[in-house]
Amino acid sequence: MIRLTHAAAALTLAAAVTAAAMPAPAAMFSDIQGDPNQRGIEKVAVAGVLAGFPDGTFKPGQPITRLAAVASLAKGLDVKGSGTLPNYKDLAEVPEDVRPVIASLLNTGAVSQQKAEIKKGDVLYQLATDKAVYGTEDPVDLTMTITNTGKDDVKFTYATTQQYDFIVKSATAEVARWSLGQTFVQGNLDLILAPGKSFTYNTRWLQKDQDNHLVPAGSYEIIGLSPAKDNAVTVALQFQKGLLSTFPDNTFRPNAQVSRAEFAALVVRALGRQGEATQKSSAPLSVKDVEDVPATLHGYVAVAIDQKILPPSADGMFRPNAPTTRGEAAGALATVMGALNKFNYVKGKLVSIGSEGITVSIETQAVQSYALTPQVAVYRNEKAAAPGDLKPNDQVLLLLTGPRGRAGYIEATGQ
């Protein structure tokens, strides 16, 4: 028998009380334990993108309405509402507080990637945008960088003093070109780019055509051009303006269900992968029900599968015409938000965690503390855990309920 001193007994009792006060491993909602989209559901719920219900459920198998899908996407992308909606026949069915957000999504732009690059020999050509998603009239800041990655000087010869150009195209039609109206001097211009050095060129596209009109919804190609003689090089990004499609009968159908193929199109556009979807419009799909995929949405489904946004089910079926469920929508939105860096994580090293909250070290001798939500979701080394399972010096990611809110989702890694 081991005898405990009074002090040791008190410490043991205190530890037991603390452990009892800490939440045990549990799902954030009572009906998502083991759901394939559980972590995505928890993330978007904490971020305020797609909420659960007052009874503590999320109802992951319930079909999501078109209105809820659109509103959630707008929150996830942090789209600010502006503009007015078209005069839909069923406009009265669209809540007034959501109308500006829908109007914005009709014209919100997204790039396929924030940086595209091509390498020719030792020279690296890069075209980059300042962000991934743009509001209706946000300027698109473009940067073209030409870098010598080799060990020797590289010579560039230009027919005039023009060293670069930026072009915007819609299909094969040219919409805007930076060099139009600019003045250049004729005659060869030679420039030397030393090893490890770069030429950098910038411009701003106002989402307007050459006549100063805002471009309509559609797919655009943004091109950076290096017009060197005998070695012209272009690098391009795809820009999708208008993430939301409308119906030919001039309705919005806010209460209609959204098929999985339709939802795939919505989130693929949000990722700026419209161009990739176009390229894959006839690509093979490794699903058993490929013949059920609408031809007009084939490319979107291909991208959604490739990017693991809306994966097929375990039986190899995609079910393109089945309604998108709330769980599937949450999982897809979490993937999109993660790809676009829309989750405002707090990153740091765990100092302590208890019933009163969590404290993390964010830099040398700097700490931040946050309260925990009652149903905080915790994962350690990719496995569900309780807050008390976390260990000092674990690397942690905290997802907060607001800029200075409570920690509702925690990912930790450690020994």
QUIZIJO-V231174 format. One record per residue. N is the residue number from 1. PSI is psi in radians with two decimals (* if undefined). OMEGA is omega as a letter, one per 30 degrees, with the letter a starting at -180 (NA if undefined). D_LAST is the distance of its C-alpha to the last C-alpha in whole Angstrom. Layout:
N:PSI:OMEGA:D_LAST
N:PSI:OMEGA:D_LAST
//
This chain:
1:2.42:l:34
2:2.19:l:31
3:2.38:l:33
4:2.36:l:31
5:2.90:l:33
6:-0.74:a:34
7:-0.74:l:31
8:-0.69:l:28
9:-0.67:l:30
10:-0.72:l:30
11:-0.72:l:26
12:-0.74:l:25
13:-0.72:l:27
14:-0.72:l:26
15:-0.70:l:22
16:-0.69:l:24
17:-0.76:l:26
18:-0.78:a:23
19:-0.67:l:21
20:-0.54:a:24
21:-0.38:a:25
22:2.44:l:21
23:2.50:l:22
24:2.88:l:21
25:2.19:a:19
26:2.70:l:22
27:2.64:a:24
28:-0.61:l:25
29:2.66:a:29
30:-0.26:a:30
31:0.41:a:31
32:-0.01:a:28
33:2.11:l:26
34:-0.05:l:25
35:2.41:a:27
36:-0.36:l:26
37:0.32:a:27
38:-0.86:a:25
39:-0.62:l:22
40:-0.72:l:25
41:-0.80:a:27
42:-0.71:a:25
43:-0.85:a:24
44:-0.48:l:28
45:-0.80:l:29
46:-0.67:a:27
47:-0.09:l:28
48:0.36:a:32
49:-0.73:l:33
50:1.93:a:34
51:2.84:l:34
52:-2.87:a:34
53:2.77:a:37
54:-0.41:a:38
55:0.15:l:37
56:0.17:l:34
57:2.86:l:34
58:-0.40:a:33
59:1.06:a:35
60:-0.43:a:34
61:-0.03:a:36
62:2.32:l:39
63:2.48:l:41
64:2.46:l:40
65:2.80:l:43
66:-0.72:a:44
67:-0.81:l:44
68:-0.68:l:41
69:-0.77:a:40
70:-0.77:a:41
71:-0.69:l:40
72:-0.72:l:37
73:-0.74:l:37
74:-0.73:l:38
75:-0.74:a:36
76:-0.63:l:33
77:-0.07:a:35
78:0.76:l:36
79:2.22:l:40
80:2.33:a:42
81:2.29:l:45
82:2.66:l:48
83:3.09:l:52
84:2.65:l:54
85:2.70:l:53
86:2.82:a:56
87:1.24:a:59
88:2.61:l:57
89:-0.57:a:60
90:0.53:a:57
91:-0.58:a:56
92:-0.36:a:57
93:-0.11:a:54
94:2.05:l:51
95:2.43:a:50
96:-0.59:a:52
97:-0.28:a:48
98:-0.28:a:46
99:-0.79:l:49
100:-0.62:l:48
101:-0.74:l:45
102:-0.72:l:46
103:-0.70:l:49
104:-0.73:a:46
105:-0.48:l:44
106:-0.35:a:48
107:0.05:l:47
108:2.43:a:44
109:2.64:l:43
110:2.42:l:40
111:2.68:a:39
112:-0.56:l:38
113:2.65:a:35
114:-0.23:l:35
115:2.25:l:35
116:2.61:a:37
117:2.67:l:38
118:2.43:l:40
119:2.23:l:41
120:1.84:a:44
121:-2.20:l:44
122:0.04:a:42
123:2.21:l:43
124:2.16:l:40
125:2.21:a:41
126:2.45:l:39
127:2.20:a:40
128:2.65:l:38
129:2.84:a:39
130:-0.34:l:38
131:3.11:a:36
132:-0.57:a:36
133:2.41:a:38
134:2.46:l:41
135:3.11:a:43
136:-0.78:a:47
137:0.32:l:48
138:2.37:l:45
139:2.50:l:46
140:1.87:a:44
141:2.18:a:43
142:2.44:l:43
143:2.19:l:42
144:2.21:a:43
145:2.30:l:41
146:2.04:a:43
147:2.36:l:41
148:1.88:a:42
149:-0.01:a:39
150:-2.88:a:41
151:-0.10:a:43
152:2.77:l:46
153:2.58:l:48
154:2.30:a:49
155:2.31:l:52
156:2.27:l:53
157:2.21:a:56
158:2.56:a:57
159:-0.42:l:61
160:-2.98:l:61
161:0.03:l:59
162:2.09:a:57
163:-0.20:a:53
164:2.96:l:51
165:2.70:l:52
166:2.30:a:50
167:2.48:l:51
168:2.24:a:51
169:2.62:l:52
170:1.96:a:52
171:-2.14:l:53
172:-0.09:a:55
173:2.37:l:57
174:2.25:a:56
175:-0.77:a:55
176:2.63:l:55
177:2.25:a:55
178:-0.70:a:54
179:-0.28:a:57
180:2.24:a:60
181:-0.13:l:62
182:2.76:a:60
183:2.26:l:63
184:2.63:a:62
185:2.32:a:64
186:2.73:a:65
187:2.54:a:65
188:2.38:l:62
189:2.11:l:59
190:2.29:l:57
191:2.47:l:54
192:2.26:l:51
193:1.98:a:48
194:2.77:l:46
195:2.35:l:43
196:-0.01:a:40
197:2.89:a:42
198:2.64:l:42
199:2.34:l:45
200:2.27:a:44
201:2.43:a:46
202:2.63:l:46
203:3.04:a:48
204:2.16:l:48
205:2.19:a:49
206:0.32:a:50
207:0.63:l:50
208:2.77:l:53
209:-3.06:a:56
210:-0.30:l:58
211:0.19:l:61
212:0.44:l:58
213:2.41:l:58
214:2.35:a:54
215:2.53:l:53
216:3.04:l:53
217:2.50:a:50
218:-3.06:a:49
219:2.35:a:48
220:2.67:l:48
221:2.18:l:47
222:2.17:a:46
223:2.31:l:47
224:2.32:a:47
225:2.29:l:49
226:1.88:a:50
227:0.63:a:54
228:2.47:a:54
229:2.35:l:57
230:0.11:a:57
231:0.84:l:53
232:2.37:a:52
233:2.35:l:49
234:2.56:l:47
235:2.40:a:44
236:2.67:l:44
237:2.63:l:42
238:2.44:l:42
239:2.07:l:43
240:2.04:l:44
241:2.11:a:46
242:1.68:a:46
243:-0.28:a:43
244:2.25:l:45
245:2.74:l:48
246:3.02:a:51
247:2.58:a:54
248:-0.43:a:57
249:0.27:l:59
250:0.77:l:58
251:2.76:l:55
252:-0.54:l:52
253:1.07:a:51
254:-0.52:a:49
255:0.03:l:49
256:2.68:l:48
257:2.80:a:45
258:2.10:l:44
259:2.79:l:43
260:-0.63:l:40
261:-0.70:l:42
262:-0.69:l:43
263:-0.62:l:40
264:-0.76:l:38
265:-0.72:a:41
266:-0.84:a:40
267:-0.52:l:37
268:-0.70:l:37
269:-0.70:a:40
270:-0.53:l:37
271:-0.07:a:35
272:0.40:a:38
273:0.51:l:38
274:-0.77:a:42
275:-0.71:l:43
276:-0.67:l:40
277:-0.68:l:42
278:-0.75:l:45
279:-0.50:a:44
280:0.37:a:43
281:-0.33:l:46
282:0.33:a:47
283:2.59:l:44
284:2.51:l:43
285:2.29:a:41
286:0.96:l:39
287:2.67:a:39
288:-0.46:a:42
289:0.67:a:44
290:-0.54:a:44
291:-0.26:l:48
292:-0.15:a:47
293:2.13:l:46
294:2.38:a:48
295:-0.66:a:49
296:-0.27:a:49
297:0.10:a:45
298:-0.86:a:44
299:-0.67:l:43
300:-0.75:l:41
301:-0.70:l:39
302:-0.79:l:39
303:-0.73:a:36
304:-0.64:l:35
305:-0.81:a:34
306:-0.69:a:33
307:0.06:l:31
308:0.60:l:29
309:-0.83:l:31
310:1.49:a:33
311:2.76:l:32
312:2.83:l:34
313:3.04:a:34
314:-0.40:a:33
315:0.14:l:36
316:0.19:l:37
317:2.50:l:39
318:-0.53:a:39
319:1.06:a:41
320:-0.48:a:42
321:0.02:l:45
322:2.63:l:43
323:2.49:l:42
324:2.27:l:39
325:2.88:l:37
326:-0.65:l:35
327:-0.76:l:32
328:-0.71:l:33
329:-0.74:l:34
330:-0.77:l:31
331:-0.75:l:28
332:-0.75:a:31
333:-0.67:l:31
334:-0.68:l:27
335:-0.78:l:27
336:-0.81:a:30
337:-0.65:l:29
338:-0.74:a:25
339:-0.56:a:27
340:0.16:l:30
341:0.77:a:27
342:-0.08:l:29
343:2.16:a:26
344:1.37:a:25
345:2.58:l:22
346:2.13:a:21
347:2.39:l:18
348:-2.91:l:16
349:2.32:a:13
350:2.24:l:13
351:-0.89:l:15
352:2.77:l:16
353:2.43:a:17
354:-3.00:a:20
355:-0.40:a:23
356:-0.19:l:24
357:-2.94:a:22
358:2.46:l:19
359:2.27:a:19
360:2.62:l:17
361:2.11:a:18
362:-0.36:l:19
363:3.11:a:20
364:2.08:l:21
365:0.29:l:22
366:2.27:a:23
367:2.70:l:22
368:2.49:a:23
369:2.51:a:23
370:2.53:l:23
371:2.80:l:25
372:2.54:l:23
373:2.72:a:26
374:-0.62:a:26
375:0.85:a:25
376:2.34:l:22
377:2.21:a:20
378:2.36:l:16
379:2.31:l:14
380:2.16:a:10
381:0.78:l:9
382:0.19:l:13
383:2.52:l:13
384:2.42:a:16
385:2.95:l:14
386:2.73:l:16
387:-0.65:a:16
388:-0.20:l:15
389:-0.26:a:12
390:2.61:a:10
391:2.58:l:9
392:2.44:a:10
393:0.03:l:9
394:2.48:l:8
395:2.23:a:10
396:2.60:l:13
397:2.18:l:16
398:2.34:l:19
399:2.14:a:22
400:2.74:l:25
401:-0.15:l:28
402:3.13:a:30
403:-0.65:l:30
404:0.60:a:29
405:-2.81:a:28
406:2.71:l:26
407:2.05:a:22
408:-0.24:a:23
409:2.25:a:20
410:2.26:l:16
411:2.27:a:14
412:2.57:l:10
413:2.46:a:7
414:3.13:a:4
415:*:NA:0
//
